[in-house]
Amino acid sequence: MWYRGFRECMSDSKPPTGVEQIFGHIDPDAMKVVRRLLQAGHEAYLVGGCVRDLYLGRTPKDFDVATSATPEIIRKTFRNSRVIGRRFKLAHVFFGPKIIETSTFRTAPPQDDEDPLITHDNEWGTVEDDARRRDFTINGLFYDVEDRRIVDFVDGLDDLDRGVVRTIGDPALRFREDPVRMIRAIKFAARLDFHIEDETWKALLEVAPDIVRSSRARLLEEIYKLLRSGAARRCF
């Protein structure tokens, strides 16, 4: 095993929509980004929604990469890239109109016990740190293109198989850290026809008033994504 918590998912009992089908449906430009980072001596994986959607037999709307390389190193590695963001700094690698969003492994930032709202998120970490600081278990999966395996530190595959949206860690804390996550939970449940896990749902109702603390720009962006999700009626 390469990492503590690593889960190898190569069982012959997997359905056709499982891990075996992922490799053949990876965007070729995303593959280029991952392979170039690996060749340069960095860790690099496909991450998040593209892994989730490919595992479920869906077509991802985009492909994201997570790596041990910092945004500045990513920028030097790819001439067709630029670094964006302040609260969450990452790199966009451009292939014509297509963008491969490439982020550095992060760990959870230091928290104020009285106010856990995240205002910056640029503390670098390991791949496991990065998995555990993400929002939901179904989004905390990494795909290793070399070994064609899913790296799962958060039991995200179990939740995908059961059709469950669950926060990683304490749900009330995760929603207070970033209230926009509440909108995202509803969007994923509606779009994927999943159900929100009971404790996550209770925490969402409890923390709902915190939505007013979200950045208006981020909240508006998430509402637009919800409207474009193909399940807007169910979301509302």
Stockholm file with secondary structure:
# STOCKHOLM 1.0

chainA/1-236         MWYRGFRECMSDSKPPTGVEQIFGHIDPDAMKVVRRLLQAGHEAYLVGGCVRDLYLGRTPKDFDVATSATPEIIRKTFRNSRVIGRRFKLAHVFFGPKIIETSTFRTAPPQDDEDPLITHDNEWGTVEDDARRRDFTINGLFYDVEDRRIVDFVDGLDDLDRGVVRTIGDPALRFREDPVRMIRAIKFAARLDFHIEDETWKALLEVAPDIVRSSRARLLEEIYKLLRSGAARRCF
#=GR chainA/1-236 SS CCSTTCCCCCCTTSCTTSGGGTGGGSCHHHHHHHHHHHHTTCCEEEETHHHHHHHTTCCCSCCEEEESSCHHHHHHHCTTEEEECSSSCEEEEEETTEEEEEEECBCCCCCCSSCCCCSCCCCBCCHHHHHHTSSBGGGCEEEETTTTEEEESSCHHHHHHHTEECBSSCHHHHHHHCTHHHHHHHHHHHHHTCEECHHHHHHHHHHGGGGGGSCHHHHHHHHHHHHTSSCHHHHC
#=GC SS_cons         CCSTTCCCCCCTTSCTTSGGGTGGGSCHHHHHHHHHHHHTTCCEEEETHHHHHHHTTCCCSCCEEEESSCHHHHHHHCTTEEEECSSSCEEEEEETTEEEEEEECBCCCCCCSSCCCCSCCCCBCCHHHHHHTSSBGGGCEEEETTTTEEEESSCHHHHHHHTEECBSSCHHHHHHHCTHHHHHHHHHHHHHTCEECHHHHHHHHHHGGGGGGSCHHHHHHHHHHHHTSSCHHHHC
//
